[in-house]
Amino acid sequence: MQGREVGLEAFREGARRWLADNFPGSLRGQSYLVQIDSPPSEREDLRAWTRAMADRRWGAPTWPVSYGGGGLSQAEAAVLREEMARIGAWSPMAGVGLMIFGPTLLEFGSEAQKQRHIPPIARGESRWCQGFSEPGAGSDLASLQTRCEDKGDHWLINGSKVWTSGAQYSDWCFCLVRTDTTKKHEGISFILIDMRLPGVEARPIKLISGDSPFCETFFTDVRVPKDNLVGPLGGGWTIAKRLLQHERSGISGGSGGVPSRKGSGLAELAKTYVGVDEAGRISDPELRARITVQDMDAKAFALTAARAAAEAKANKGPNVTTSIMKNAGSVVGQMRAELMIEILGHQGLGWEGDGYSREEIDIVRNWLTGKATTIYGGSYEIQNNIISKRILGLTDAHNAT
């Protein structure tokens, strides 16, 4: 054990030096979301950081070296995350390709599919979007109707998807399609679609903010090669369930609100906006108590998430506990965001304008965006159903006697 600890400390020192030499200070404290749901960056500092992470193979630190990953242990990857967080660094490869599709393809894809798609994801050279939800198939995803017909030497796809984040900027889409209209779950297959193929159209959905992170995506007589099918015909639902576990794990791990640009947390924010007493503490004792509870909840969740991730690694993948973590993480993040807005007072009303700082606007927008975390990736109610049936062993209400 002592030797392992020495090895980790040596790794930490090396990672710290490498990050100091390669992470651009101009990106410090920014969010990886500058890469997600946005056009390819023209910023040289971001391109340089992406190249550096790709060359070091730390974009996908725990993926196998044979597929372009770093081959790090979970313990080493945890140290790397700690060192990156310490200086406000973030992975430029972050996105659905890295966080949810890549791990799924490593498990279910053919060797040819893995060799073709995994290395570009690890290097940040390809962008992916998710074609699951449809106008008539959201929470009841198994009701999807996008058709995929076998035409002998190719698949022919017709239909539409909605809420496909970043589709207008993506190179590929991993998609659920119906290959058998006589079966519900068993009639669904998992297929990869090149977004540049004729008949593929992504139409951005403009939000009230003016941003367009989501799209409607239409497939009109799209011809897809036969070898783009992942797993067996009709096996898409099984693959999708595992992918959604990865997604829920990522959502739960990403909660927590926008940090201050000065690196401060709730207490520092409260001292700035609420004030301090003669002892230098937050002047409102009730607020002090609420912040303490929130910080304890966030820390407890972070430790539990780390333990769940370690157990998932030991069990060769996430399991249904991701539903618990997804719900818990969403609530912790939303409560933290609500408390931040309350601390800001009237400065927590700003969407834009000279009367609000960039940090205040970020906190407000994060608070509003965070409302969706209990909906996307499987709603709060859907997760409770999974927990009740798969973990607690309860029966469906309509089957109860």
BELGI-V603148 format. One record per backbone hydrogen bond with DSSP energy under -0.5 kcal/mol. NH is the residue of the N-H (numbers start at 1). CO is the residue of the C=O. If there is no record, write none. Layout:
# BELGI-V603148
nh = {NH:NH}
co = {CO:CO}
This chain:
# BELGI-V603148
nh = {5:6:7:8:9:10:11:12:13:14:15:16:17:18:19:20:21:22:23:24:27:28:29:30:34:35:36:38:47:48:49:50:51:52:53:54:55:56:57:57:58:59:61:63:67:68:69:70:71:72:77:78:79:80:81:82:83:84:85:86:87:87:88:89:94:99:100:101:102:104:105:106:107:108:109:114:115:116:117:118:119:121:122:123:124:125:126:129:131:131:132:134:137:141:143:144:147:148:149:151:151:153:155:156:157:157:158:159:161:162:163:164:165:166:167:169:170:170:171:172:173:174:175:175:176:177:177:178:179:179:180:183:187:188:189:190:191:191:192:193:195:195:197:200:201:201:203:203:204:205:206:207:210:214:216:217:218:219:220:220:221:222:223:224:224:226:228:229:230:235:236:237:239:240:241:242:243:244:245:246:247:248:249:250:251:252:253:254:254:255:259:260:263:269:270:271:272:273:274:275:277:280:283:285:288:289:290:291:292:293:294:295:296:297:298:299:300:301:302:303:304:305:306:307:308:309:310:311:312:313:314:315:316:317:322:323:324:325:326:327:328:329:330:331:332:333:334:335:336:337:338:339:340:341:342:343:344:345:345:347:348:349:350:351:356:361:362:363:364:365:366:367:368:369:370:371:372:373:374:375:376:378:380:383:384:385:386:387:388:389:390:391:391:392:394:399:400:400}
co = {1:2:3:4:5:6:7:8:9:10:11:12:13:14:15:16:17:18:19:22:24:25:88:27:31:32:32:35:43:44:45:46:47:48:49:50:51:52:53:54:53:53:58:60:64:65:64:60:63:61:73:74:75:76:77:78:79:80:81:82:83:84:85:84:91:95:96:96:97:100:101:102:103:104:105:110:111:112:113:114:114:117:118:119:121:120:120:172:129:174:130:137:134:139:140:141:158:178:156:149:154:151:224:149:155:222:147:219:217:133:215:215:163:213:164:166:166:167:127:127:193:129:173:191:131:175:189:146:177:187:187:180:184:185:177:230:175:189:228:173:171:193:194:197:199:218:201:216:202:214:204:211:207:205:203:161:201:159:199:218:219:157:221:155:222:153:225:226:190:232:188:188:235:236:237:238:239:240:241:242:243:244:245:246:247:248:249:250:251:252:257:264:260:265:266:267:268:269:270:270:281:277:275:283:284:285:286:287:288:289:290:291:292:293:294:295:296:297:298:299:300:301:302:303:304:305:306:307:308:309:310:311:313:312:319:320:320:321:322:323:324:325:326:327:328:329:330:331:332:333:334:335:336:337:338:339:340:341:342:344:345:346:347:352:353:357:358:359:360:361:362:363:364:365:366:368:369:370:371:372:372:375:374:379:380:381:382:383:384:385:386:386:387:387:388:396:396:397}
